[in-house]
Amino acid sequence: MRDTALWRRLLAELLGSFFLCAVVVGSGIAAQNLSSGSAGLELFENAAATATGLFVIILMFGPVSGGHFNPVVSFVDAAFGGIKWRDAATYLPIQVVGCMCGAMVANVMFSSAAISISTKHRASGPHFVSEVLATVGLILVIFALARSGRSHLAPAAVGAYIGAAYFFTSSTSFANPAITVGRMFSNSFAGIAPSSIPDFISAQVLGGLLAVGIIWVLYPGVTPRQAATVIVPHHLSQSPLVEPATERS
């Protein structure tokens, strides 16, 4: 096994987070401009762009860093030994900065001020429950694929899940503390008011903790080698990722 240099992984996480937030916020602004007054159509356009964009972004940067772009994913991965705790802690600020920059550039692309703090309040009980559920589902999708040796399907599966969760959750499934902070910097359809951020991040962290417990029950014996394929195989040799019989649960 060979490790990719940490600085390369951090750069991949920075760029991936940047593009992810640019896609989310940019498509939200475009939807608002193109379909103003039709909330359902605006949401569909935003969800479609996010789902397909996330799929491609994971393909671009996943082979270097795993394509986390999400502190919850990184810390859950660390809990199962896929990456080191200190690497997860280093990923976090990089992911947040990437998302912040992505939102600012999206604003500029649509002739708005680079920083426009959102006034869209989203904090409520139903939104909290939605974010918990959205985050649990996202983590389960990722680790179910890793545990069963199907991580090559993760880009499509993660994109499809987030696209669906835009509609089946009242919060439109942020499921990511970094993107939550980034979206604060755009007063648009995709934005979130600063006062709503603590509720969303609390729900996402709770969802991550619940997901860890569920994974331990449903997929016992997740090994560090399997966790190292989250979201997609990265910083590993190209040798088969099948566990020896002695390591299987």
Phi, psi and omega in degrees: 000142179235139179266135171285139181305141183302321182296328177291319178295320179295320178296318178296319179293322178297310182293319179297317178294321177300308181295322180300312181289327176297321178293312183297309183287316181299316179291331176293317178294317179298317179298319179296322180287321186276328188230038182303133179093352178241087187300321180297317179291321177301315181294319180298315181296318179296317181293317181297316179295319181294315182298312181288322178296317179298318177305311183290321182296320177297320178298323182290312191250347182302319181298343180267311186245351187101342179070045179288298182054026189201116182300327179296316178300316182296316183285327174294320176300319177297324180298332179260006175085010181290323173225167179284150179302320182292331176290320177299319179294328178283326177299322190306303182295329178295317179296319180294313180298319178300316180293320178300314181294322179298318178295318181296317180293322177300317177302313182297321181300334181251029172062033175250166174300144182304321178242118175223101186295130185292147174247013183276102182280130184234354186287123175194167178301310178300323178294321178299311179300319180298318181291324175299309182296317180299319182289317177303312182299318180299312181296321180295319177303312184297311185281333174297319179291319179296316183295329183261010176072027181242032182298340178295343179270353187300316181305314180290318183293317180294316177299317180295319181296313181296320177300317178292320184292339173304328186260327184270357174244143180289341180273355188062027167051072169291305175054028188197112180300324182293315179291330177298313178295317181300319183290346175297334187271017177222115178275073186218186179306326184269000187281172176214134181292144179307325182293342180270346187296316180303319178297316182295314182293322177300316180295321180292319177295317177299318178299321177296318179295317178297320180297321178302314179297319180294320178298316178301325180280312185282324185233065182296149177080024174298121184268159176303326179295320177291317180297333180291350178268004181276132352284325174232159180305134183205162182036040176230159173290170182273015177291155183304145182263024178275129182287141173301154184303326182289343183261348181287152177283000000 
